[in-house]
Amino acid sequence: MLHEQIDQRYDCTWLPEGPMSLVLGGHTGPSMVGIAYASLDVFSDIP
């Protein structure tokens, strides 16, 4: 649902989803959602 809302407002290039730190999950619980954003060139080194 969050993905759809962002797509409606912004022109995004989505990268694969990945796991988050266990420490973050331990402090926020299993329902935590995180999003990172930057210019596409910042992510150029990520395979």
C-alpha positions as CSV (number, residue, x, y, z in Angstrom):
1,M,0.0,0.0,0.0
2,L,2.8,2.4,0.8
3,H,4.6,1.5,-2.5
4,E,1.4,2.5,-4.4
5,Q,1.1,5.8,-2.5
6,I,4.7,6.7,-3.3
7,D,4.3,5.7,-7.0
8,Q,1.3,8.1,-7.3
9,R,3.3,11.1,-6.1
10,Y,6.8,10.5,-7.4
11,D,8.7,9.1,-10.4
12,C,10.7,6.4,-8.6
13,T,13.1,3.6,-9.7
14,W,12.6,0.9,-7.1
15,L,15.6,-1.2,-6.0
16,P,15.2,-4.7,-4.6
17,E,13.9,-5.0,-1.0
18,G,16.3,-6.1,1.7
19,P,16.4,-7.0,5.4
20,M,16.9,-4.4,8.1
21,S,19.1,-4.5,11.1
22,L,17.9,-6.8,14.0
23,V,18.6,-3.9,16.3
24,L,16.0,-1.7,14.5
25,G,13.5,-4.5,14.6
26,G,14.1,-5.2,18.3
27,H,13.3,-1.5,19.1
28,T,10.3,-1.0,16.8
29,G,8.7,-4.5,16.5
30,P,7.9,-6.6,13.5
31,S,5.7,-4.0,11.7
32,M,8.5,-1.6,11.0
33,V,8.7,-0.2,7.5
34,G,11.6,1.8,6.2
35,I,12.2,3.7,3.0
36,A,15.5,5.2,1.7
37,Y,15.6,7.7,-1.1
38,A,18.3,9.6,-3.0
39,S,19.3,10.5,-6.5
40,L,19.7,7.4,-8.7
41,D,23.4,8.1,-9.1
42,V,24.0,7.5,-5.4
43,F,22.9,3.9,-5.8
44,S,25.1,3.3,-8.9
45,D,27.5,1.0,-7.1
46,I,24.8,-1.3,-5.7
47,P,24.5,-4.5,-7.8
